[in-house]
Amino acid sequence: MAPEDVIAGRTSRAIADSVEAAVEAGRLREPEPLPSVRALAARLGVSPTTVAAAYRDLRLRGVVTTEAGRVTRVGVRPVSRGQQFGPAAPGLRDLSDSNPDPALLPDIAGVLGRLEFPQFLYGEPAVLPALAEIALEQFGDLPAALRTNAGPVAVVGGAMDGVERVLASRARPNDRIAVEDPGHPGVLELVRSMGMVPIGVAVDDSGPVPSSLAAALETRPAAVVVTPRAQNPTGAAVDAARARELRAVLDEHPDVLVVEDDHASLIAGAPYTSVCVGRRSWAVVRTTSKVLGPDLRTGFLLADPRTARRVAERQLVGAGWVSHVLQHLVVQLWSDEDVRTGMRLAGDIYRSRREGLLSRLAERGIAARGRSGLNVWVPVPHEIPVVQALQERGWAVRAGEPHRTHSEPFVRITTATLTADEAERLAADLAAVLGRPGRTRLA
């Protein structure tokens, strides 16, 4: 069925609703082109302004994309978080979720039982002073050039909330956003759902590849989103040499916003190296999710003064603030020496588990990446057959498709809870699935 045959309506809202209904029903599929504004207006007997307004609303909802001078196409609809991160089938060892190890998270219930929470009312400061101090302490490893050119620290509802607030403050629907490929599905979903167009940047062990970033910047994106370490899914970590190369590329585009999603800063297992130095517009987002628990939904945002002001103003008229109950709880947890010791220990354990699997895969001649973070990236010829074959052997791993725009197939394995014995068995099973059952002597 042709696109024009499933689009109907006399108002912009009705036209947009008919397109969205057709996409939901599968009658229109990504990346199918839609009729031009004038052609559809003539067929429906409405003004071009009405159709243009409908297409604009669809872009805002992420249903369609339109690149300058090109046709409007059906976009990639975001996958719901429930679909993407649902539990593995019963009986499978789940290594697909990228979660931290629950055994390494602090006892929140125990702390809650002895806390007294004051009542916070409208008009009081959005950020607890004690939490602001903790946040600034956590940003202490940022280059001095950034810290001395930053607005007030903001408390946000996790890393993705911070990234969204920054992009919303500095970019508009239909803008291009340079993102890592492969990268975090949440970033891809976020960009598309905001009506923006993701432009993939290749990633290797040291982060974004400079030549690929340069090519992406030629499309004139409004922003670049970079994961400086613990990159999901590859585990890439930007080192000093790569940071210099990336900054040199970015220097040719001084107006581009750079957002660093440093979501796993405390347990990444790699030092922080910023690519934001010298930027007029920049932001760094960090979160407590990996060390205190994802459900606390508390993150920190530091940015240039203009970006910080825009984020704060928008937050004030929307959510207002992150719950002071959560802020108070984070302050208490962070002030507990046992909790702080646990954070440091967790980073060492995650590194050991990740490197343990990498070593066992290397012994069997299986190429893999994982310089930092909670995941190991393994290239495969075809994703679904490998995922299914590992399921038959009792393992649930993640197919790479939700992470990719144009990069090659792979599977992602979360090592956060993987024991040494399990790593040995998993490596053997993966080698058998890939047709490499024997061990290889390492040089």
Buried (B, 14 or more C-beta within 10 A) or exposed (E): EEBEEBBBBEEBEBBBBBBBBBBEEEBBEEEBEBBBBEEBBEBBEBEBEBBBBBBBBBBBBBBBBBEEEEBBBBBBBBBEEEEBBEEBEEEBBBBBBBBBBEEBBBEBEEBEEEEEEEEBEEEEEBBBEBBBBBBBEBBEEBBEEBEEBBBBBBBBBBBBBBBBBBBBBBBEBBBBBBBBBBBBBBBBBBBBBBBBBBBBBBBEBBBBBBEBBBBBBEEEBBBBBBBBBBBBBBBBBBBEEBBEBBBEBBEEBEEBBBBBBBBBBBBBBBEBBBBBBBBEBBBBBBBBBBBBBEEBBBBBBBBBEEBBBBBBEEBEEEBEBBBBBBBBBBBBBBEBEEBBEBBEEBBEBBBEBBBBBBEBBBBBEBEBBBBBBBBBBBBBEEBEEBBEBBBEBEBBBBBBEBBBBEBEBBBBBBBBBBEEEBBBBBBBBBBBBBEBEEBEEEE
